[in-house]
Amino acid sequence: MTALPRVRTGETAERTALTAAACLFHGLSDPSRLAIVRHLAVGEHRVVDLTYHLGLAQSTVSKHLACLKDCGLVASRPHGRASMWSLNHTDTVMELLSAAERLLALTGDAVTLCPNFGTTTLERS
């Protein structure tokens, strides 16, 4: 049996923080989820509204909303027989997306050429 290497407490905390950040970015990594977030930044929407605005299937919108809810980024409240969905922490989420847009402008969208996560890779999946 191989002994696990000892990890210092500071390294563990840093690793935990990096893992949480990676999970957050993964939650925002789908173009449809980003579109939903942008729509919710304007105000509350029902699933049917998002389906109409984004041209996505109801099941797809619901699946993405569930993911965003699990990440703590959106919340819902009952409204008659439907649910109204809203963005949590709107200002902070929009600051993050604005920072991403600025970074993309600085890199000339070079990330789209990334062999692991660029657009060519997305087209193959």
N, C-alpha and C positions, 0 to 999 in steps of 0.2 A: 504494500500500500504506500502510495506516495504522499508525503506530507505537503499540505498546502503552504505556500509562502506566506510569511507574516506580512500583514498590511497595517501600516500605521493608521491611527485614528483619523488624522487629517486627510490622508489619501482616501480613506473610506468615505468621508463626508464629501470630498470633492467628486469622487466617482458617483456617489448618490445624486449629487446636484447635476452632474453631466448627464446621467441617465434620465433624470426628470426633464432636462432641457431637450434631450433627444426625443423623448416621448411626446413632448409638446410639439416639436417641429414635425414629427411623424403625423400627429393629429391634424396638422395644417398642410400636410404634403399633397393632398389630393386637390386638383383644380376645382372639382365640384364643391368640396368643403370650403375652399376659399371663396367661391362665388356665393355660397350660402352665408358665410360670415359677412361678406360685403353687403349683402341684402339686409341682413339683420342689423347691421350697423346703422342703417337708415331708420329702422323701427321694427316693431313686431310684425310677424307674418304667420299665417297658417301654412300647413304643409301644402294645401292646394294652391296657395298663392305662389309659393316657391316653385312648385311643379310647373306652373304656368310661366313664371318669369324666366326660369332656367331651362325649360324644355326637357326636363328630366322626368323619369317615371316616379310615381308616388313612392314605390318601394325603395328606390334609390335615394330619394330625398330623406325618407324616414331612416334609412340605414346610416346616412351621413350625419343626420341630426343626433342619432343615438351615440355615434362616435364622439361628436363634439360635446354632447352632454356628459359622457363618461370622462372627458378631459376637463370638465368644469367650465367650458367656454360658453355654453348656451343653457338656457332654462326654458321650461314651458309652464303655462298656467291654463287651467280649463277655461273654455269660452264656449258656452253652449255644448254642442256635441263635438266640437273641435278643440284643438289646443292652440294657443298663441305662443309662438317661439320668439325668444329675445336673446340678444347677445349679452353675456355677463362681462363686466369690466371693459365696456366699450372703448373708453379712451385709451386704455393700455393696449388693447388688441389692435386698435387702429394705429397707435404709435409704433407697434412692432411691425405691422404691415408697411407703414410708411418708411421705416428704417430698412426693411427688405427691398423696397422699391429703390431707395437711394443707393443701396449696395449693388443692386442689379445694374443701375445706371453707371456706377463707377467701374464695374467689371465688364461692361459692354455685353451683359447677358451671357458671359462665357460659360456659366453654369449649364446652359443648354447643350454645350459640347461635351460635357463630362461623360466619359465612357460608362460610368456606373449608374448615373442618375439623370443624364441628359435626355433630350427629346427623342433621340434615336433609340435609347433604351426603353423609353415609355412606349414608343410605337411598336416595339417587339413584344411587349407584354400583353 
